[in-house]
Amino acid sequence: MPLVSTGELVAAAASAGRGLAAFNVITLEHAEAVAAGAEQAGAPAVLQISENAVKFHGGNVLAVTAAAAAVARASSAPLSLHLDHVVSVGLLHAAHEAGFSSVMFDASKLAYADNVKATAEAVHWGHRHGIWIEAELGKVGGKDGEAPLDAHAPGVRTDPQEAAAYVAATGVDALAVAVGSSHAMTERTAALDHALIGRLREAVPVPLVLHGSSGVPDEEIRRAVTAGMVKINVGTALNTAFTGAVRAYLEANPATVDPRKYLAPGRDAMAATVAHFLATIG
């Protein structure tokens, strides 16, 4: 079916009081797995490509995006394309031509005032080009090249009053908040601050986004959605499933040289993971 905009999917999920899963895409197999898992679950999903994934593909955002878009259009599930964790203004400005309906512009490493200024400029540009903009306030640790953060350390979690002021000052369409999760977790042991999620939901007039959801147990995710989280980002869990299946196949079949033999079980493992998260989140 035709691509759906991320804004539409998020708005529909928020209106229905349910979550919307967004899955990070690195390879063609990732995109195919997200589409297959969404079809199996009968649910919409977001295919998101990070700035790091674009760098992995030689900085060519058009190639990887075209592949993901082709997979999405061939799917019977409602799917959107989202450009994730963008710090480069140049890449932000390439989003419209590349076919993205939404961008997560990440100025969270900057001081608060600089974050506000950079994000407001990104929102102004995005809205002029019909791009839905997500931003981040607080410190969701574990990003590429960063050490994991202590989710209980002072200043790490998002403050509701500051979040409300930030949204008003920037005009963002959604806000990623730090409530106890961390990127790149390979074990699902994160404990979320559900009371804080509730306070953020009351203070912030736009949908909330949970990053680092791969490390969050199913019941914690369900409670987070009930408390007010809408967009739920999943990345590492797909890579864990993919790598585990590929490793198992090659260990059992060490003479294999045809990549299709081991990529297929890897893709199937990711699709099963996608379907599981969609069932949990939706």
C-alpha positions as CSV (number, residue, x, y, z in Angstrom):
1,M,0.0,0.0,0.0
2,P,1.2,3.6,-0.3
3,L,3.4,5.0,2.4
4,V,1.6,6.5,5.4
5,S,2.9,9.5,7.2
6,T,4.4,9.0,10.7
7,G,2.3,11.9,12.0
8,E,-0.9,10.1,10.9
9,L,0.2,6.9,12.6
10,V,1.2,8.6,15.8
11,A,-2.0,10.6,15.9
12,A,-4.1,7.5,15.4
13,A,-2.3,5.6,18.1
14,A,-2.5,8.5,20.6
15,S,-6.3,8.9,19.9
16,A,-6.9,5.2,20.5
17,G,-4.7,5.1,23.6
18,R,-2.3,2.6,22.2
19,G,1.3,2.5,21.3
20,L,3.0,2.7,17.9
21,A,6.2,0.7,17.3
22,A,9.1,2.1,15.4
23,F,11.9,-0.2,14.3
24,N,15.4,0.7,13.2
25,V,16.4,-0.4,9.7
26,I,20.0,-1.0,8.8
27,T,19.8,-3.6,5.9
28,L,17.3,-4.6,3.3
29,E,16.6,-7.7,5.5
30,H,15.6,-5.4,8.4
31,A,13.0,-3.6,6.3
32,E,11.7,-6.9,5.0
33,A,11.4,-8.2,8.5
34,V,9.5,-5.2,9.8
35,A,7.1,-5.4,6.9
36,A,6.6,-9.2,7.5
37,G,6.2,-8.8,11.2
38,A,3.7,-6.0,10.8
39,E,1.7,-8.1,8.4
40,Q,1.7,-11.0,10.8
41,A,0.6,-8.8,13.6
42,G,-2.0,-6.9,11.6
43,A,-0.6,-3.6,12.9
44,P,1.0,-0.4,11.6
45,A,4.7,0.3,12.2
46,V,7.4,2.8,11.5
47,L,10.6,2.0,9.6
48,Q,13.2,4.3,10.9
49,I,16.7,4.9,9.5
50,S,19.2,6.5,11.7
51,E,22.0,8.9,10.8
52,N,24.4,6.1,11.8
53,A,22.7,3.7,9.4
54,V,23.1,6.3,6.6
55,K,26.8,6.6,7.5
56,F,27.1,2.8,7.3
57,H,25.8,3.0,3.8
58,G,28.5,5.4,2.8
59,G,26.4,8.5,3.6
60,N,24.0,7.8,0.7
61,V,20.6,8.4,2.3
62,L,18.8,7.9,-1.0
63,A,19.8,4.3,-1.6
64,V,18.9,2.8,1.7
65,T,15.7,4.8,1.9
66,A,14.6,3.8,-1.6
67,A,15.0,0.2,-0.6
68,A,13.1,0.6,2.6
69,A,10.4,2.5,0.8
70,A,10.0,-0.1,-1.9
71,V,9.5,-2.8,0.8
72,A,7.0,-0.7,2.6
73,R,5.0,0.1,-0.5
74,A,4.8,-3.6,-1.4
75,S,3.5,-4.5,2.1
76,S,-0.2,-4.8,3.1
77,A,0.6,-3.2,6.4
78,P,0.4,0.6,7.0
79,L,4.1,1.6,7.2
80,S,5.9,5.0,7.4
81,L,9.5,6.1,6.9
82,H,11.2,8.1,9.7
83,L,14.8,9.5,9.8
84,D,16.1,8.9,13.3
85,H,18.7,10.6,15.5
86,V,19.7,13.3,13.0
87,V,22.4,15.7,14.2
88,S,23.5,16.9,10.8
89,V,21.5,19.8,9.4
90,G,22.5,18.7,5.9
91,L,20.9,15.3,6.5
92,L,17.8,16.9,7.9
93,H,17.5,19.0,4.8
94,A,17.8,15.8,2.6
95,A,14.8,14.2,4.3
96,H,12.2,15.7,2.1
97,E,13.8,14.7,-1.2
98,A,14.5,11.2,0.2
99,G,10.8,10.6,1.0
100,F,10.7,10.8,4.7
101,S,7.5,12.1,6.4
102,S,9.2,12.6,9.7
103,V,12.6,13.3,11.4
104,M,13.9,12.9,14.9
105,F,16.3,15.9,15.2
106,D,18.6,15.2,18.1
107,A,20.2,18.2,19.7
108,S,20.0,16.6,23.2
109,K,23.8,16.8,23.7
110,L,23.7,20.5,23.6
111,A,23.1,22.8,26.5
112,Y,19.4,23.5,27.0
113,A,19.3,27.0,25.3
114,D,21.3,25.7,22.3
115,N,19.1,22.6,22.1
116,V,16.0,24.9,22.0
117,K,17.5,27.1,19.3
118,A,18.7,24.3,17.0
119,T,15.5,22.4,17.4
120,A,13.2,25.4,16.8
121,E,15.1,26.0,13.6
122,A,14.7,22.3,12.6
123,V,11.0,22.5,13.3
124,H,10.6,25.7,11.3
125,W,12.3,24.1,8.3
126,G,10.5,20.8,8.7
127,H,7.0,22.3,8.9
128,R,7.7,24.4,5.8
129,H,8.4,21.1,4.0
130,G,5.6,19.0,5.5
131,I,8.0,17.1,7.8
132,W,6.8,16.0,11.3
133,I,9.6,16.6,13.8
134,E,10.5,14.6,17.0
135,A,13.1,15.9,19.4
136,E,14.7,14.7,22.7
137,L,15.0,16.3,26.1
138,G,16.9,14.5,28.9
139,K,19.6,11.9,28.4
140,V,18.7,8.5,27.0
141,G,22.1,6.8,27.3
142,G,23.8,4.2,25.3
143,K,23.9,6.0,21.9
144,D,26.6,4.9,19.5
145,G,30.0,5.9,20.9
146,E,28.6,6.7,24.3
147,A,28.9,4.8,27.6
148,P,25.6,3.7,29.1
149,L,24.2,6.2,31.6
150,D,23.0,5.5,35.1
151,A,19.2,6.1,34.6
152,H,19.1,7.2,38.3
153,A,21.8,9.9,38.0
154,P,20.9,13.5,38.7
155,G,19.9,15.4,35.6
156,V,19.4,12.3,33.4
157,R,15.6,12.1,33.5
158,T,13.4,14.6,31.8
159,D,11.8,17.2,34.0
160,P,8.1,17.8,33.2
161,Q,8.1,21.6,33.6
162,E,11.2,21.9,31.5
163,A,9.7,19.6,28.9
164,A,6.5,21.7,28.7
165,A,8.6,24.9,28.2
166,Y,10.8,23.1,25.6
167,V,7.8,22.0,23.5
168,A,6.3,25.5,23.7
169,A,9.6,27.1,22.6
170,T,10.4,24.7,19.8
171,G,7.0,23.6,18.4
172,V,8.0,20.0,18.1
173,D,5.4,17.4,17.1
174,A,6.6,14.7,19.6
175,L,9.1,14.5,22.4
176,A,11.5,11.7,23.3
177,V,12.0,11.6,27.1
178,A,14.4,10.0,29.5
179,V,12.4,7.8,32.0
180,G,14.7,4.9,32.7
181,S,15.5,3.2,29.4
182,S,18.8,3.2,27.6
183,H,19.9,2.6,24.0
184,A,21.8,-0.6,23.0
185,M,20.6,-2.8,25.8
186,T,20.8,-6.5,25.0
187,E,19.0,-7.7,28.1
188,R,15.5,-6.6,28.9
189,T,16.1,-5.4,32.5
190,A,15.2,-1.7,32.4
191,A,12.8,-0.4,35.0
192,L,10.8,2.7,33.9
193,D,9.7,5.5,36.1
194,H,5.9,5.3,35.4
195,A,5.0,8.1,37.7
196,L,7.3,10.4,35.8
197,I,5.7,9.2,32.5
198,G,2.3,10.2,33.9
199,R,3.6,13.6,35.0
200,L,5.2,14.2,31.6
201,R,1.9,13.1,29.9
202,E,0.0,15.7,31.9
203,A,2.6,18.5,31.3
204,V,3.4,17.9,27.6
205,P,0.8,18.5,24.9
206,V,2.5,16.4,22.2
207,P,3.0,12.6,22.0
208,L,5.8,11.1,24.1
209,V,8.4,8.8,22.6
210,L,10.3,6.0,24.4
211,H,13.8,5.4,23.1
212,G,15.8,2.3,24.1
213,S,12.8,0.0,24.3
214,S,14.8,-3.1,23.4
215,G,15.9,-3.3,27.0
216,V,12.4,-2.8,28.5
217,P,10.4,-5.9,29.6
218,D,7.0,-6.5,28.0
219,E,5.0,-5.6,31.1
220,E,7.0,-2.4,31.6
221,I,6.2,-1.4,27.9
222,R,2.5,-2.1,28.4
223,R,2.5,0.1,31.6
224,A,4.4,2.8,29.8
225,V,1.8,2.9,27.0
226,T,-1.0,3.0,29.6
227,A,0.8,5.9,31.4
228,G,1.1,7.9,28.2
229,M,3.9,6.8,25.9
230,V,2.9,6.6,22.3
231,K,5.9,6.0,19.9
232,I,8.0,3.1,21.1
233,N,11.4,2.7,19.4
234,V,13.0,-0.7,19.0
235,G,16.4,-1.3,17.4
236,T,18.9,-3.5,19.3
237,A,16.3,-6.3,19.8
238,L,16.2,-6.8,16.0
239,N,20.0,-7.0,15.8
240,T,20.2,-9.4,18.7
241,A,17.6,-11.7,17.0
242,F,19.3,-11.4,13.6
243,T,22.9,-12.0,14.8
244,G,21.8,-14.9,17.0
245,A,20.0,-16.7,14.2
246,V,22.9,-16.1,11.7
247,R,25.5,-17.3,14.3
248,A,23.5,-20.4,15.1
249,Y,23.1,-21.3,11.4
250,L,26.8,-20.8,10.6
251,E,27.8,-22.8,13.7
252,A,25.6,-25.7,12.5
253,N,26.6,-25.3,8.8
254,P,30.3,-24.0,8.9
255,A,30.9,-24.8,5.2
256,T,28.1,-22.4,4.0
257,V,29.2,-19.6,1.7
258,D,25.9,-18.6,0.2
259,P,24.7,-15.6,2.3
260,R,21.0,-16.3,1.5
261,K,21.3,-19.5,3.5
262,Y,22.0,-17.6,6.8
263,L,20.4,-14.3,6.0
264,A,17.0,-16.0,5.7
265,P,16.8,-17.3,9.3
266,G,18.2,-14.0,10.5
267,R,15.4,-12.1,8.7
268,D,12.8,-14.6,10.0
269,A,14.1,-14.1,13.6
270,M,13.7,-10.3,13.2
271,A,10.2,-10.6,11.8
272,A,9.2,-12.7,14.8
273,T,10.7,-10.1,17.1
274,V,8.8,-7.4,15.3
275,A,5.5,-9.3,15.6
276,H,6.1,-9.8,19.3
277,F,6.8,-6.1,20.0
278,L,3.8,-5.1,18.0
279,A,1.5,-7.4,19.9
280,T,3.0,-6.1,23.2
281,I,2.8,-2.4,22.3
282,G,-0.5,-2.4,20.5
